[in-house]
C-alpha cells in the first residue's frame, strides 16, 4: 500500500520527519511510545495511508527512513536499561563521541581549496607559455606577455594564500572568496594559452560560492612538525662494504614486504614508459621530416605525440588496479593453502605486488597527470611556432576535447586528495564517476573524432573493467539478509548478515565489502571491513558514526544509516534480531524494505593483506584506528577456529597482536575490548585442555595514545557487566558454556585502557596495556629473540601510513640474510 503514491520516494523534509527526530531527541522515556505512535500516525497521514490498513510505513525523506509494521516482524530485542543512571553518567563522562575531523564541517570548501592549488600550478605553466607566445608572435606580443606575467604572479599569490589561510573558513554568507576568484579569472580569458586556467578559476569561484551558501566553516589545528629522526637501517657502514657485500645488504633490505619484487616491477614499467617515449619521438621526427617544409611541425610536435601516447597507456591501465573482483581472485588463489597452485601463484605475484594496487592506481594517475601536462604544453609550444600547420594536421576538435579532459581532471584529482576522501567520502565517490566522461573524451580525442592509439591500449583493460562492473551488478543484486543490528553508545553500531545470498561463498580474514542503502542514496557505496571470522555462521560489520550532528542537511552517510536501521527496531532497542512472518512460517532475517527495495546492497567481499595469514607460522598482526576491524576478524579466526579445530601446524602457529587506539576512540571500540577478553579466555581454556597449545604463542599488546594526564580513575563497579548497548553482543558459544577464563574481566581491561598507568600494565601473562605510542624497535627485538633463525615472520598491518613507515624501517632493520630471518610486511593504509 505504501507504493500507491509516487511521492514516497521524494527527498523532501516533511513535518513528519521533523516530528520524528524531535521525538527521538527530546521526548521523555515514559512518553516515547506515545510519541512514536503519534509520529507514525503523522507519517501515515502524509502518505494518505489508512490506519486500518495495518501498515505503519512512511516514505523515505532526506534521511530516507522507513518504519516497519510491528505485526510483520517479530524478534528478539534487548532494550536499554532506564534505571541504570550510573551507567549514563559513565557514558557521558568517559565515552564521549570522537571529535570531528579538521575538515568535517566543510565539504565543498576543502575541495575548492584543492582546486585553487591545482589551478594555480596550471597557471604558472600556461602563463609561461603565454609569455613565450608573446615573445614570438608580434600580433599578440605585449598583451600575451602581460597576461602571462599576470597569470604567474597571481598563481604564486594564490598558492601562498591557500597554503597559509585557505583551510580556514567562517560561516559568512558573503562569498568573498567566490567573488575574488571570479574577478581574478577575467583577465585570463584574453589570451588563448590562459583561457583554460581562466575556466579553472571560474569553477574554483563557483565552488567557493557554494561553500559560502552552505555556511561551511572550519578552523583546522596547526600541523605538527614531525621530528626528524635519523635511524640506521642496520648492518655495517656502507663505506666499509665491498661491492658484493653492498649488493647482498641491499637485496636483504629490499626482501621485506615484497620490496624487491616491487622494485623489479616498477623498474620494468618505467622502462616501458621510457621506451614508448623515445620510440614515438623518433617515429614522429621521421614523419615530420618526410613532410614538405611548409607543412612541417616544430620540434615540439613529436614530443607532444609522445606524451600523448604515454597518456593513453597510463589512462588505460589505471582501470586494472580497481578491478576488485579480478584482484580478489588472484588473492584467493595465492593465499588458499600451502598447495602447489597457491605456491606457484605466490611466486608469480612476487613480481606483481597486488598488495599495492591502490598505490599503483595512484602512481598511474600521477603519470597520467604529468603526461597530460607535457602533452598540452608541447602542443601549445608547437602551435606558437607553427600555428597553421598544427591546425591543418590535427584540426580544432582535439583542442576542445583536451580542455574538457583537463577540466575533468581538475574535479576528479582535487576530490581524491586525502583531506576530502577521509572526511567526505561522498564527494570523492561522486566526483570519481566522471571517469566515464573522461574515457569517452580520450576515445574521441582526435582529428576525425577518434583517437587512433588509445583504443589499442584500452581494449583489454576496458573489457576487464566492463566484466568487473557486470560482476558488481550481479553481486549487488544478490540478497543481503540482515539478521540483527546492535547499537553501542554513543557512536557505533553492528550489522549481522546471514551466510546466504551474497555471503553464501566463503570469505577471508580482513576482507572488506561495499555497502549501499538505496533509502539513503541509490548510487552511493561505502567500504567497510568484515569484523567477523570467516568460520562464523554470520557476517558482521562494525560501523562508526562519523561527524554526528543534528543538522539534517549535514548528516553523514553513516549517521543516516544508523538512524534508518534504528527505525526498523522498537523504540530504545539496543539489540534487535529480525524474524519475519511468512506464508511458510517464521524466517530469520529481512532483505527488503516496505517498498520492496533491498534495505542494504552489498558488493564484495574484496581482498585484503591479512589474507596472507596462512603463509606464515609466525605473524605479527597490527591494527590502528579503523584497522581494528581486520584485527578483530583475524583474532577471532585464529583463536576460536584455526587453533581450536586444527591438528599440527595451524598457520599461523604463533600469533602476536598489536592494537593501537587513541584514547578518544575507546568509546567506539568497546566491542573490541570484549573481543579481546573472549579470545584471551579461549586461549587460557585451550592451554589447559589442548596439548598442542604448548607449542603455540599468543600475546596481545594494546597501546593507548593521547590519554589525558589528569583523567580520573573510573570505579570498576560503575562499568556495566552485562550491557549489550555498552559492549555489544557476546559470542554465541560463550553465553552458557562453562570454561576456564583469564585472570581479569572486560571491565578491568576497559578500566586500564581508559586510565592507562605510565609504562606497561600486565593483565595475566597474555595481555599488556601500554600508555603511549608503540616502540616498535622493542617489539621487533622481542620477535627476533623468539625466532632468531630460518624464519619468515609475517607482519600484517591495517592502519595509518605513519605507523606503516615505522614498520617498514623495522622490518628492514631486523631482517637478516645470513640467519635467514625475514620480516615480510603486508599492509593496507587508510
N, C-alpha and C positions, 0 to 999 in steps of 0.2 A: 504493500500500500504506500510505502514511502516513495516509490518511484512514479506515482501518478502525477506529481507536479514537477515540471522540469526545473523549477527554481532551487531544488535541493542541492544542486551542485555549484551554485554561485558562491564566490568567496566574498561575502559581504558581512560586515559587522552588524548583527541584529541586536535588538533589545534582549532577546532570549540568551544570547551568548554572554552579554554583559551581566545579566542576572545570574547566570550560572557561575561565572567567575567571581562575582561579588559574594555569592552564597558560599562558595568554597573558601573564600578568604576570610569573611567576617562573621558568618553565622555561628552561633554558639553550638557546642556539641549536642545539647539536648534538643535543638531545633533543626539539626542538619537534615534529618529525614523529611521533616515537613517542608523545609526549604527546597530540598531536591525534588519532591513531588510537585511543588509549585512551579519550579523551573521546567520540569518535564511537561506539565500542562501548558506552559507558555510555548515550549518547543512545538507541541502538537498543534497549538493554535496558529503558530506562524506558518505551518505547512498544511493547514486545512485537514489535519488528521482527526478522526473521531476517537474520543477516549474509549468508546465502546468497541473499537476495532481490536483492542487487545495489544496494540503496538505503541510502545513509548519510544519512538525513533525520531531523531531530528536530523535535518540536513547538515552537511559539512559546511562550516563557515570558514572564517580566516584560520582558525585553529584546526579546521577540518575534523570536528568532533562528531561522535555518534553515540547515542545511548541505546543500550540493549533492553529489550523487554525481559523482565525478571522471570517470566514464565517460560521463556525459550531456553534459558541457560540455568542449569543447576550446578553447584560447585562446592568444593571445599574451600572455605575462606577463613583467613586469620585476620582478626580486627585489631586495631590499635587499642592500647590499654588506657582508658580515660583516667584511671586513678593513679597512674604511675607519674605523679608530679615531679618526684625527684629525678626521674629519667629525663623529663622535659627540660628541667634546669640543666642537667648534664649536657644534653644535646645543644642547648642554647649557648653554653659556655665553651665546651670543648669540641663541638662538632659543627662549627660554622662552615658555611659553604666556602669553597675556594674563591679567592679574589679574582675579579675579572681581569682578563689579559690586558696588556698595554694598549691594544688596538681594538678591544672588544666593543667599544661604543661607537666605532666608526667603521663603516663598510666601504662606501664609495670614496670616502676621504683618503684612506690609505692607498687605495687603487689609483686615485687621481694623483697622489704624490709620486707613486711609482711611474705613472705615465709622464709626469713632468720631468723626472730624471731621465727617462728613456728619450723623451723628445729633445731635451737639451743636448744630450750626447749626439743625437742625429743632427741638431742644428749646427754643431761645430763642424761636422763633416760637410754638410751641404752648404754651410756658409763659406767654408774654404773653397768649395767647388764654384760657388758664385763669384768669389773674388778672382779665381783663376779664369773664369769665363769673361769677366770684365776686362782683365788684362789682355786677353787675346781677341776679343770682339769689340771693335771700336764703337759699334752701334749701341751697345749697352754699357760701355766702359765704366763711366763714373757711377751710374746707378747700381750696376751689379756689384762693384767694389764696395759701395756704401752699404747696400743691403747685406752683402756677405759679411762685412765687418760688424754690422748691427746684429746679425744672427749669432756670430761667435761671441761677442761681448755679452749679449743678452743670455746666451746659454750658460756662460760662466756665472752670471748673476743668479740665474735660476738654480743652478747646481748648489751654489753657496747657500741660497735661501732654503731650498728643500732639505739639505742635509743638516742645517742648523735649526731651522724653525718649522720646516714643513710638516713634521709629525704632530705638532701642537695645533689643536683645534678647539675653538669655543663655540657653544651653541648660539651663534649670532645669525639672525635671519637675513642680514645684509650680506650678499655674496661678494665680498671684496676680492677674494682670490679669483672667482669666476670672471669678474669684470676686468681684473688686472691681466689675466692670461688672454682674454679676448682682445684687449687693446694691444697687447704685445704681439699677437698673431697677425694683425692687419698689415704691417709693412712687409711681412714675409711673402705676401701674395703678389708683390711687384715683379719679382724675377722668377724665371722658370725653375732654377735649381732649388729655390727655397719654398716653392709652393707646397710641396709635400709636408715639410715641417710646419708650415703655417696651418695646414689641415690638422696635424698632430696637436698643435697648441689649441686649436679651436675645440677639439674633443676634450682636451685637458680642462678647458674652460667649462664645457658642458658638465663634466663630471664634478667639478667644484660647485657649480650651480646646484646640482642635485644634492651634494653633501650639505650645502647650506640650507636647502629646502627641508631636508630631513633633520635639521638641527643636530648634526653629528658633532660630537665633542670627544677629545682625548688629550691627556697630558701625560705622555709616557715617562717612566723614570729614566734618569740618566743612565746611559750604557756604562756598564762596568768595564774598566780597562783590565783586560786579562794580564795576569802576571806572566812575564816572560820567563819560562822555566827551561833551562837547558839540561836535557837529560842525555846521558850516554846510552847508546844502543847496546852496549855490552861488547865484550871481546877485546882484543888488543887494539892499540892505536893504529889508525890506518897508515900512518907514516912508517910504522915498524914492520908492515906486512910486505911479503914478496907478492909478485903478480898472482901466482897460483893461490896463495893464502887469501889475497883480497877477493879473488873470484869466488872461492869457497865460502868466505864470510858473507859476500853479497848475496849469493844464492841462498844461504841459510836464512838471512834476514827476510828474504822475499818468499820463502816457502810457507810462512804462516798465513792463514786466511786466504789461500789461493792467490797470493800476490804474484807469484812467478807466472802462473797461468794468465793472470790479468795483464801483466806487463807484455807477455808474448802476444796476447790477443790485441792489445791496444797498439803495439808496435806494428803488427800486421795491418791493422786498419789504417794507421797513419800512413804506412807505405802505399796502400791502395789509394788514399786521397791524394798523396803527392804524385803518384804515378798518373792518375787521371788529370791532375792539374797540368803536369808537364806535357803529356801527350796531346791534350786538347789545344794547348797553346801552340805546340809545334804544328798540329794539323791545321789550325786556323791561320797561322802565319803563312803556311804553304798556299791555302785557299786565297788569302788576301793578295799574295804576290802574283797569283795567276790571273787576277782581275786587271782590267785596264787601269792605267794610272789615275784616270779621272773618277773611277768607281771604287777605289780602294778605301778601306777604313784606316783609321790611325793605328798606331802601335797599341793603343788601349783596347781595340776591338777584340783581339784574341784572348786577352786577359778577362774581358767581360764574359766571353763564351765559356772560358774555363771555369770561372767562378759559378756560372750558371749550371754547368754540369755537376759541380760539387753540391750545389743546392738541390738539384734533382736527386742525387744519390742519397744524401742525408735525410731529406724530407721523405723519401720512400721508406728507408729503413727505420725511421722513427716510429713506425707502427708496430714493428716486431716486438720490442720490449713490453708493449702494453697488450699484447695478445695473451691475456692471462690464462686462458684455458690451455694453450699450447705450452706455456711455461710450466703450468701445473702438471701437465702430462710428463714433461721432462723431469721435473722434481720427483714425481711419484715413482717413476721407473728407477731413477738413480738412488732413491732412499728406501725402496721397498723392503729389501732384505740384504743378506750377505751373499746372495746367489751370483751366478755367472753374469747374467744380463745386467743386473744392477751394478755390479763391479765394473763391467765394461763401459756402461753409460757414465759412471763416475769418472773413469779415466778420460773419456772423451770430453766430458764437460769441465775437466780440469783446465782446458784451454778456452772454454767459453763460460766465463763466470756468471752464471744465471742468478747468483745471489745479488748481483749488481745491476739488475735490469732497469731499475728506476734511475740509477746513476748514469747508465748508458743512454737511457732516454734523454736525460738532461744534457749529456755530452753531445748527442746528435742535434738537440735543439740549439745548443751553443754554436756548433759547427754550421748549422743552417743559418743562424743569425749572421755569423761572420761572412759566410758565403753570399748571403743576400746583400750585405753592406758592400762587399767587394764587387759584386755583380752590378749593383746600382751605380756606385761611384765610377767604376770603369766605363760604364755606358755613358754617363754624363760627360766624363772627360773625353771620351771618343766623340760624342755629339758636339762638344765645344770646338774640336779641331776639324771634324768632317760632318757638319750637320746634314747637308743634302744627301750625301752618300749613306749616312746612317738611316735616314728616313726611307730612302729608296730600297735599302736591303732588308730592313726589319719592319717597316711600317710604323704606324702610330698606336695601334691597338695594344702591343706589349707594354707601352708606357702606362696606359690606363690600368691594365690588369696588374702590372708591377706595383703601382701605387696602392691599389686595393690590397694586395698581398702584404705590403709593409704596414698598412693600417691595421689589418687583422693581427699581424704580429705584435703591434703596439698593445692592443687589447689583451691578447692571449698571454704574452710574456709577462706583462705587468700584473696580471691576476694570478700568475703562477708563482710569484715571489712568496717566501715563507711568511712574511708579515700579513699577507692576505689569506693564504691557504690554511694556516694554522688556526686563525680566529674566525674566518668567514669562508668555510669550505664551499658554501653555496655559490658564491661569486666565482671561485676558482672553477667549480664544476660547470656552471652555465657558460662561462667565457670559453672553456675548452671545447664546447660544442661548435664553436666557429671553425673547427678543423675541417668540417665538411666544405664550407665555402673556400677555405684555404687551399685544399687539394683540388677543388674544381678550378679555381683560378690558375693554379700552376699548370693544370692539364691543358688549359686553353691559352696559356701564355706564349703565343707565337704569332707570326705574321698572318697566317691563314687560320687563326683561331684554334691553333693546335700546337702543342709543344712536341716537337719531333723526337725528343730524347727522354722526357720524363716517363712516358708510358712504359718504356723498356725497363726502367728501374722499378716502376711502381707495380708491374703486373703481378709478380709473386707475392710481395708483401701485401698488396691490396687484396688479393684473393684470400690470403691467410687471415687478414683482419676482417674481411667480409664473413668468412666462416666463423670467426670469433664472435662477431655481432649476432649471427644467427644462433650460435650456441647460447649466448647470453639471453636472447629472447626465449629460447626453448627452456632454459633453466628458470627464468623469471616466471614462466607460465606454470611451472610445477607448484603443487600445493605446499604451502608453508604452514603446518599445523601448530598453532600456539597452544601449548599445554598449560602454562601458568605464567603469571607475572608476579614479581616481588618488588615492592617499593621500599628502599632503605633510606631513611632520613640522613641528611637533608637533600642529597643531590645525586642519587644513584639508583638505578633500577635494573632488574634482570628479566630477560625473556627466555623461556624454555620452549624448545620446539620438539616435536615428535620425530623419531627416526623413520620417517616415511616421506613420500613425495620428494622434494628437493634434497632431503637428507637421508634418503634410502641408501645411498652409497656411503662407503667409509670416508673419513677424513683423517688428517694427520695432526699431530700436536702443533699448536700455534698457528694453524691456518686461519685465514681471515675470509670474510664474506662482505658483500654489499647488501644493504637493506634499503628498501623503498617502501614508503607508506603513501599509497595513492590518495588517501584522505587529506594528506598534508601537501604533497607536491608530486604530481604524477610522474615527472621525469627526473626526479632528484634522488640520487643514490649516495649512501654514505658507508664508508668501510668500518668494520668492527671485527676484532679478533675473537675467535671462538674460545670461550673460557672453560669449556668442559673437556674432559678427556675423551679421546676417540672411542674408548671402550665403554663409555657410559651409555645408558639407554635413552638418552635425550641429548640435545644440542643446546647449549646456552650461550648467551652473550650478555656481558655486563656493560651497561651504557651509563656514562656520566653526563649529567645535565650540564651543558655549557652556557655560561653567561645568563643565568636565570634572571628574569626581570618580570615586572608586572605590566610593562608596556606591550600591548598585543602586537604592535607593528614591528617590534624589535626582538621578538622571541626567536630563539634558535630552533633549529630542526629537532634537536634532542629534547628540548623542553616541550615542544608541541607533541612529540611522540609520547613522552611521559603523560601529558595531560590527556591525550587521546586514549591511551591504554587504561588510565585511571577511570575514565568514564565508562569503560566496559565492565568495571568491577563495582561491587556495592560500595556505598559511602564509607570512608575511613578504613577500607581494606588495605592491608599491607602485603598480603599474600593471597592470591586467588587462583584456584585451579578450575579450568573451564571443562564442563561436561555438558554436552548438548543433547537434548532430547530429539531423537529422530524417529522415523516410522519403524525402524528396526530395533529401537531401544536406545539406551544411552551410549554416547560415544565421547571419548576423551578428546578434548581439543576443539578449537574453532579455526576456520580458514577465512571465511568471507564475512564482510560487514553486512549491515542491514540492507544495503542497496545491491548486494550480490557481488560487490567488488572485494578482492582479497584485502585483508587488513594489512598484511605485510607481504611484500615480494622479496625474493632472495636471489642473488647471483653469487655463485661460489659453491663450495669453498675454493680458495686460491692458495698458492704455495707460500711458504714462509721458511726462514733459515732454520727454525727449530726442527724442521723435518730431518735434518742431518743427525738427529739424536741417535738413531740406530747404527751409525757408523763407528761409534766410539765405545770403548769400555769405561772411559772416564770422561765426565763432562762437567764444565762449569756453566751453569745456566743463570743468566743475569737479566734482570728486568728493572727498568727505571721508568717512572711516570706511567703512561698508559701501557707501557710494556709489561705491566703487572699481569695482564690477561693471558698472554702466551706463557708467562712464568707459571701462573696458576694451572693452566691446562697441562703443562709438562710435569709439574709437581704431582698432580693427581694421577696422571698416566703412569709415571714411574712407580710411585709408592703403592697405589691402590690396585694396579693391574699388572704392569710388567714384572715387578718383583713378587707380587702375590701369586701369580699363575705361571711363572717361568721355571724351568728346570735347567740348571747350569748357568751359562752366561746369559745375562738379561739384556745387555746392550741398551743403556749403559749399566755396568755393574756398580759404578761409583758415581754418585750424583751430589754435586755441591751447588747449592742455590744461593743467589745473592739478590736481595731486593733493596733497591734504593728508592726511598719515598720521602718527599718533602713533608714536613710536619703539618702544613696546612692542608695536605691532601688525605690525611688519615681518615677524616670523616667519610670520604667517598670510598675508601678501601678497607673498611672494617670487615667486609666479607672475606678479604684476603687473610686477615688475622685468624678468622675461623677456619679457613682452608689450611693454613699452616698448622694450626692446632690439631686438626683432624689427621693431617699427614704425619705429624710427629707421633700422635697416639698410635697410628698404624705401624710405624717403624718400631716403636717400643714393643708393641704386641708381637710383631713378626720376629724381632730379635730373641724373644723369649720362646717362641714356638717353632721357628724355622731355622734349621742349622745352616742353610745357605746364607743367611744374613750375616754370619760371622766373617764372610769374605767380602762383604759389601760396605761401602762408605756412604754416609749421609750426613750432611751438615746444612744448616740454614742460617744465613747471615743477613741481618736486617739493619740497614743504615738509615737513620732518621736525620735528615738535613734541615737546616733553618729552624731548629727548635728554639722557641723563646727562652731566654735565660731566666726570666722571672716567672715562668709558668709554675702554678701551684700543683701539688700532688693531688691527683684525683682519688678520692676514697674508693677502695676496692669494692665496698658494699654498695656503692651508688651505681656501679656499672651493671647493666642488665645481664641476667644469666640466660634467660630463655625468651628473647625478644626477636622475632623474625624481622621486624622493622628496623632493628639495630644491627643484627649480624647477618641477616639473610637466611635463606633456607639451609638446613643441615643436610648432609649426605643421607640418603635413604637407609644405607646399611649400617649407620651408627646410631640410629634412633633408639632401637630396642635391643641391641646386641651387647652383652657384657664382654668387655675386653680390657686388657691392660692399657693404662694410659700414662702419658708423660707426667713429669713432676710439677706441672703448672697448668693453670686454666687459661682459657682465652681472655678472661677478664684481667688476669695478671699480665699477660703478654700485651694487651692493649694499654694497660696502665703504664708499663715500662716504655712502650712506644710513645705515649703521649707526654711522658716526662722522663726522657732518657738521661740517666746519670752520665757524667763525664766518663769518657773511656768506653769500656765494654762491659756489658751485663750478660752473664751466662745464665740461661734457663735450662737446667739439666746439662747434658753433655752434647746435645744436638743443636741447640739454638743459641745464637749470640746476637745481642742487640747493641749497636754502636751509635754513639752520638756524633754526628758529623759525616762528612763525605768519606767514601771508601779510600783507603790507602792501598791501591792495587799492587804496589810493589810487595807489600807484606803478604797479600793474599796469593799472589803468584809464587812467592817464595815458599809458602806452605805447600802448594801443589807440587813444586819442584822437589821438595824434600820427600813427599809421599811417593812420588813416581819419578825417580831420578833418571832412569834409562829406558830405552826401547819402548817408547810410549808416545802415542798421538793423543793429545788431550783436546777435546772439542770445546771451544768457547762459543756459546750460543747467546747472542745478545739482542735485545729489543729495547730501544730507548733513544735518548737524545744523542746527537752527534758528538757532543763534548766528551761524554763518557766513552764513546766509540773510539775517539782519538787516543785516549789514555790506554784503552785496551789494545789498540794496535801497537803502541810502543812497548807495552809489557809483554805482549806475545812475541815480538821481535827480540826483546831483551832476554827473555827466559828460554827461548828455543835454542837448542844446542845440537849442531850437526854431528859432532864426534860421538855423543852419547845417544843420538837418535831420539831426542826428546823434542817434540814439536807441539806448540800450541796453535791449533787451527781455528781461526776466527770466522764465524758466520754471523752476520749482523743484519739487522733491519732498523733503519733510523726513522724516527717520527718527527 
